[in-house]
Amino acid sequence: MLPGAQAEQTAARFLQGQGMRLLQSNYRCRFGEIDLILQDGSTLVFAEVRLRSRRDFGGAAASIDARKQHRLVLTAQHYLSRISPAPFCRFDALLLADAADAGSIEWIKGAFELG
């Protein structure tokens, strides 16, 4: 298994352990991809998983730049276009230093806004 896919599985298991329900993995459309879509109570969570073992260039958090955020928002809006009424949503980031180690996860709830 590729490290990125393993990191996504580790993050999904971690979030499920926090009481969230996984709705979809790797949602793709013409705008981009969302790694994980989960239900957290009445909130729909779009989660971006980043694996960075080195902190060069700002590490995992810095890799979710404005351009990436814009693509994630467009992809989330595409997903939400199928849901009526649209639920409250948030974007979370899960930053991993080790793809297989849930203990290495830094979870940033509400990492950025829908726009």
C-alpha positions as CSV (number, residue, x, y, z in Angstrom):
1,M,0.0,0.0,0.0
2,L,1.3,3.5,-0.9
3,P,2.1,5.7,2.1
4,G,-0.6,8.3,1.2
5,A,-3.3,5.6,1.1
6,Q,-2.1,4.2,4.4
7,A,-2.1,7.7,6.0
8,E,-5.7,8.1,4.8
9,Q,-6.7,4.8,6.3
10,T,-5.0,5.7,9.6
11,A,-6.7,9.0,9.7
12,A,-10.1,7.5,8.9
13,R,-9.7,5.0,11.8
14,F,-8.6,7.7,14.1
15,L,-11.6,9.9,13.3
16,Q,-14.0,7.0,13.6
17,G,-12.5,6.3,17.0
18,Q,-13.5,9.9,17.9
19,G,-17.1,9.0,17.1
20,M,-17.3,10.2,13.5
21,R,-19.0,8.2,10.8
22,L,-17.1,7.8,7.5
23,L,-19.4,8.6,4.5
24,Q,-16.9,8.5,1.7
25,S,-13.2,8.2,0.9
26,N,-11.5,9.9,-2.1
27,Y,-14.4,11.8,-3.4
28,R,-13.4,13.0,-6.9
29,C,-14.9,15.4,-9.4
30,R,-13.6,17.8,-12.1
31,F,-12.4,20.3,-9.4
32,G,-10.3,17.9,-7.3
33,E,-10.5,15.3,-4.6
34,I,-11.4,15.3,-0.9
35,D,-9.7,12.6,1.1
36,L,-12.4,11.8,3.6
37,I,-16.0,12.9,4.1
38,L,-17.4,12.2,7.5
39,Q,-20.4,12.9,9.7
40,D,-19.7,14.5,13.1
41,G,-23.1,14.7,14.8
42,S,-25.0,17.1,12.5
43,T,-21.9,18.5,10.9
44,L,-20.5,17.3,7.6
45,V,-16.7,17.2,7.7
46,F,-14.4,17.4,4.7
47,A,-11.0,16.1,5.8
48,E,-7.7,16.6,4.1
49,V,-5.0,14.2,5.1
50,R,-1.3,15.2,4.7
51,L,1.7,13.0,5.3
52,R,5.0,14.8,5.7
53,S,7.9,13.3,7.5
54,R,10.0,16.4,7.0
55,R,9.3,20.0,8.0
56,D,11.1,21.6,5.1
57,F,9.0,24.3,3.5
58,G,6.6,24.4,6.5
59,G,5.6,20.8,6.8
60,A,2.2,19.3,6.2
61,A,0.1,22.3,7.3
62,A,1.9,24.6,4.9
63,S,1.1,22.3,2.0
64,I,-2.6,23.2,2.3
65,D,-2.1,26.6,0.6
66,A,-4.7,29.0,-0.8
67,R,-4.8,27.2,-4.1
68,K,-5.4,23.8,-2.5
69,Q,-8.0,25.3,-0.2
70,H,-9.8,26.8,-3.2
71,R,-9.9,23.4,-5.0
72,L,-11.2,21.7,-1.8
73,V,-14.0,24.3,-1.5
74,L,-15.0,23.8,-5.1
75,T,-15.0,20.0,-4.7
76,A,-17.0,20.3,-1.4
77,Q,-19.6,22.6,-3.2
78,H,-19.9,19.9,-5.9
79,Y,-20.5,17.3,-3.3
80,L,-23.0,19.5,-1.5
81,S,-25.0,20.2,-4.7
82,R,-26.5,16.7,-4.3
83,I,-27.7,17.4,-0.7
84,S,-30.7,19.4,0.2
85,P,-30.8,21.1,2.6
86,A,-27.0,21.5,2.9
87,P,-25.8,20.7,6.4
88,F,-23.4,22.7,8.5
89,C,-19.9,21.9,7.2
90,R,-16.3,22.3,8.2
91,F,-12.9,21.5,6.8
92,D,-10.4,19.6,9.0
93,A,-6.8,18.8,8.3
94,L,-5.1,15.7,9.6
95,L,-1.3,16.0,9.6
96,L,0.7,12.8,10.0
97,A,4.4,12.4,10.5
98,D,4.1,8.6,10.1
99,A,1.5,6.9,7.8
100,A,0.8,4.0,10.2
101,D,1.0,5.8,13.5
102,A,-2.3,7.4,14.7
103,G,-0.2,8.8,17.6
104,S,1.5,11.1,15.1
105,I,-1.7,12.8,14.0
106,E,-2.1,16.5,14.5
107,W,-5.9,17.2,14.0
108,I,-6.8,20.7,13.1
109,K,-10.6,21.2,13.3
110,G,-11.9,24.0,11.2
111,A,-8.6,24.4,9.4
112,F,-10.2,26.9,7.0
113,E,-13.6,28.2,5.9
114,L,-15.9,27.1,3.1
115,G,-15.7,30.6,1.7
